[in-house]
Amino acid sequence: MKTYELIAPCHFGLEAVLKREIIDIGYDVTLVEDGRVTFTGDAEAICRANIFLRSAERILLKVGSFMATTYEELFQGTKALPLDEFIPADGRFWVTKAASVKSRLFSPSDIQSVMKKAMVEKLKEVYHTEWFEENGAAFPFRVFLLKDQVTVALDTTGDSLHKRGYRKLTAKAPIAENLAASLIMLTPWKGDRILVDPFCGSGTFPIEAAMMAANIAPGLKRDFTAMGWTHLIPEEEWKYAREEAGDGIITDIKTDIQGYDIDDKMVEISRENARLAGVDHLIHFQRRGVDQLSHNKKYGFIITNPPYGERLEEKEKLPSLYRTIGERFKALDCWSLYLITAYEQAEEALGLKAAKNRKIYNGMMKTYFYQFPGPKPALHKG
């Protein structure tokens, strides 16, 4: 089976998490850059990466790259790509997104327009036609220009991979599912440990944690653009990847995963989202303020995305809110706290000094992932 260069974009600052995931599902990573990880794989890898990776944004199939400092060079470079290896005569093709960093060509709309024209000219020559119906499968291209190097790739995914299919209802400012999963993977938490999110909103942290505990693949219940590319990826490859994911689900587990919110409606939304994800039996959601955070067991984890001030609460309320988080955390026995926020005075307000503080871009917003790990539990003697 033909091997491809595959590119997986991710949140800036979480490349190491995605790299580990790709290696764990059995593929060789060839390059790690800001916000993306490149690896090699065949048609099966496209299916498995889309279904199994929790931290990726999407899976792109690299078509080629070249240098371009003028629109003529962009046109000729695009026309020289082996487009006919991917796009059949009836394919619907377009440049869905163009991004440019430190390059002489910087207008996304102009880049998209020139490249579409070049693609049409190339395929006219290949298929000996003057007109394309474009009524077949979709072939959306994504293009990155970095220091005049143009990278052209096909988007195999469609809707971003953070759209698992379970979150029909959301809070006003939800955390993306793949970001939540990545942050959990940055902690030592495992499915047999306690996890509490006292600001659960629409339930994303608890649901992602429960899916990890039950080994439910994030893409199991959704479709992907490349499912229409039957000339490149046989239908049975998708079937096999889904069967593998289904066979891997652990059904007989016990968990202690909890989500609190002060809004009754958000608690209802969380429960419904958990039901759609197939993990409602693994999570306990309740209406509860952070001031009531308590647990009688040791060695639990708080993993949460509290208000920043930009979004759900007024800035004046933040010091007292974070002070309460710090006080409730200190009252717990040997627990760990992991918290993502854009609030610059978080440590001061919490009354805690983070062991680690990781800068992560949540969309365009600069946030910090504060890590306050507690002691490890004593090993059980068998």
ABEGO torsion letter per residue (X at the ends): XBBBBBBBBBBBGAAAAAAAAAAAAGBBBABBBBGBBBBBBBAAAAAAAAAABAABABBBBBAEBBBBABAAAAAAAAAABBAAAABBAABBBBBABBBBBGBABABAAAAAAAAAAAAAAAAAAAAGBABBAGABBBBBBBBBBBGGBBBBBBBAAEBBAABAGABABBBABBBBAAAAAAAAAABABBAABBBBBABAEAGAAAAAAAAAAAGBBAAAABBBAAAABAAABBAAAAAAAAAAAAAABBABBBBBBBBBBABAAAAAAAAAAAAAAGAAAABBBBBBBAAABBBABBGBBBBBBBBAGABABBAAAAAAAAAAAAAAAAABBGBBBBBBBABAAAAAAAGBBBABBBBBBBEABBBBBBBBBBBBBBBBBX
